Amino acid sequence: MVQSHTKYMTMGEGGSAAAFAGLAILSIVIAAKAYTPEYAFHAYLFAAASVAAIFAIVNRFFERSDEPMPLPKIH
């Protein structure tokens, strides 16, 4: 019989992914309303970097093991 362990995102992973998703959406809105092409370029750059960060967080989530992370030792 195979035991399946449910793997959950940590608060840090989920919170960071949500913050980067919000930043990506906000950056696209800002780029769409930008007055100059330079400003729009940098806003799209922020959006692309946010999507890359979300991809890295989700990729790390799927690559780590199902076991819970060990707690740090306090001396």
N, C-alpha and C positions, 0 to 999 in steps of 0.2 A: 504494500500500500504506500502510495506516495503522499508525503505531507506537503501541502502547499502553504507557504508563509506569505502573508500579505505584507507588502512593502509600502510604507507611507513616506511621503515627503516630510522632511523636517520643517519646522517653522521658518528657519532661515532660508531653505530652498524655495519653499512656497511663497514666502514674503518677497524675496528677491525677484523671483520670476514675475510675480504680480506687479511689483514696482517697475520692472523693466518693460512689462507689457503696457502699463500706463504711460511710461515715458515715450515708448514707440508711438502710441496713438497720439499723444500730445505733440510730439515732434512732427508727425505728418500733418496735423491740423495747423501747426505754426508754419510749416513749409508751404502749405496751400495758401495761407494768407500773407505770406511774406511780400514785401514791397520790392526787394532787390534779389537778383538771382544768387548773389553770394550768401545772403542770409538763408535762402531756401536750400542751397547746397549743404550748408552746415546743419540745418535742421534734418535734412534727409540723411546726412552722415550720422547724426545722433540716433535716428530711427533704425538705420542699418546696424549700428553697434548694439542697440538694445535687442534687436532680433537675434543677433549673434550671441549675446549674453544669455538669452532665454534658451537658445539651442544648446549652449554649453552646459547650462544648469540641468536641463532635461536629459542630455546625454550622460552626464555624470550620475544622475539619479538611476538610470537604467543599467549603468555599468557597475555600480557598487553592489555588494552582497546584501542578502536579505536579513542578515543578522543585525541587531541594533548596535549602534556605535557604543564603544566602551566609555564609561564616565571617567573624567580626569581624576587622578589621585590628588587628594588634598593632604598636605603634611601638617 
